[in-house]
Amino acid sequence: MAFRIYTKTGDQGETSLFGGKRLLKSHLRIEAYGTVDELNSYIGLARDHISEPGLRDELKYIQDRLFSLGANLASDPDKPMSVPDIKPEDILSLEAAMDRIDEHLPTLKNFILPGGHPAVSTCHIARCVCRRAERLCVALAQESRVAPILIQYLNRLSDYLFLLARFVAHAKGVEEVAWAPRG
């Protein structure tokens, strides 16, 4: 018999964490790892818009780390179990990538408006979703155990995505549009 994606176990608005604990689908933990999943999808979309092999590989690596991060959030924090982890080296990898990218960019003198090319816009959307995931994880950490490194990784990743958007714009010859406040 073929595997079926539907189980009907969530029909009453609940889902299971790794470890078996059931939570409402509206629970902050579910919202947090669902937002990480959304972020992963936007990074996949950004990857689809980027042709440079090194960046595509880097984004694939980030997607793998986000699956690990999501697995941590989707695990019962009260039940000891082995789950894929995020390591300090993953944060250092993002920082090294940002340093490499930043070398090719002009100094930022103004706030810039997102946009100019679908690849650039997708990177900015991913950045915004990353910030939301980070906020949700911070809120979750106020009520439940969340490894601090998960929040650190999301914080660094949002910075990386901002620089990536700028780098893609620069590489594609897209002008950065400075924010022009009234008054």
Phi, psi and omega in degrees: 000142180287151175291135177252135181286333182268137180244341183069001181285346180259008185296340180260015175086018176241160175217167182252141169277163169298127185111349172098342181300134180261137178226155172296146180294344178270000180297146181303324179297318180292320177299320181295309183284336173293324178288325174296321177296318176299316177302315180300321179295318178292325176293323174299319178294318177299317179300323178295333181271350185253131184259343183291118186304319181299317178291321178298318178295318179299316180293324176297317177300316178297319178299319176299317180295323179294327174296320177296316179299315178297321178297322176298313181292331183273005180260145178298115183290345181265003182237117179295128178202161179272122176227155176302146185239164170258135185244159176306328179297331179293323177290317178298325178297317177296318180296319178295320178296319179296319179298318179296314181296315186298332179299335184262002186251145173292155179299136179277121183248347182218163166292145180242152178272135176296145174130187179111333180196146180305324179294319180294313180298321180295320177298320179292321177297316178301320178299315180295318178294324178297317178297321178295317178300319179297314179300318180294321178293322176297315178297317179298322180295341177285340183239348185208166180285125174225125180299126181305329182296333178295317179292319178300316181299314180296322178298314180292323180297322179295323175296317178302315183295327176296312179295323178298317178300316179295318181295317180296319177299314180299314182295328181268002180071026180271128180289134173282129182263118180286143174292132181242089180292149175286150169092000000 
